[in-house]
Amino acid sequence: MKSYYSISPSRLTLYTTLALFAAMATGATFAAWFNHGDTIFLSLIQAGLSWCI
């Protein structure tokens, strides 16, 4: 039995928009981590060390 499944244009537009939004959010998060990663990492280290003291 052969079945044919087609995505309607409105669903395709929705999925494309969601994928684009996810890609932009991932890119923005990576860019923020790239610019401020050392500060974030050091603050996490300091917060972890404060629990040890």
N, C-alpha and C positions, 0 to 999 in steps of 0.2 A: 504494500500500500504506500503510495507516494503522497506525502502531504506538502503543501506549499504554505509557507508562513511569510507574510509581508507586514512590515511595520508601516503604519500610516504616516503620512508626512508630519502631522501634528506631534505624534509620539517621537518621531525622529528628531524634530526640532527641539523637543523637550529634553531628550537624552543628550543631544549635542550641547545644549545650553548647560546642562548639569555637568557634563564632562569638562567643558571649558571652564566653568566656575571652579570645579575641583582642581584643575590644572593651575589656574591662577592663584588659588589659595595655597596650594603646595609650593608654587614658585615664590610667593610672598613670604611664606614661612621660612623657606630655605634662604632667601635673601636676608631676612632679619637675623637668622641664626648666623649667617656668614658675617654680617656686620657687627653683631653684638655677642657672638658666641663665647669669646674669652671672658667677657664680663659676666655672662650668665653662668659659665662654668665656675669662675672664681667665687661668685656669690653662693652657688650650691655647695662648694667645698667649705666655705666659711660657715654656712648654716649647718653642715654636717659635723664640722669640728666643734661647733658650739655645744652640740649634744654630748661630746666626749669630755668636755672640761667640767 
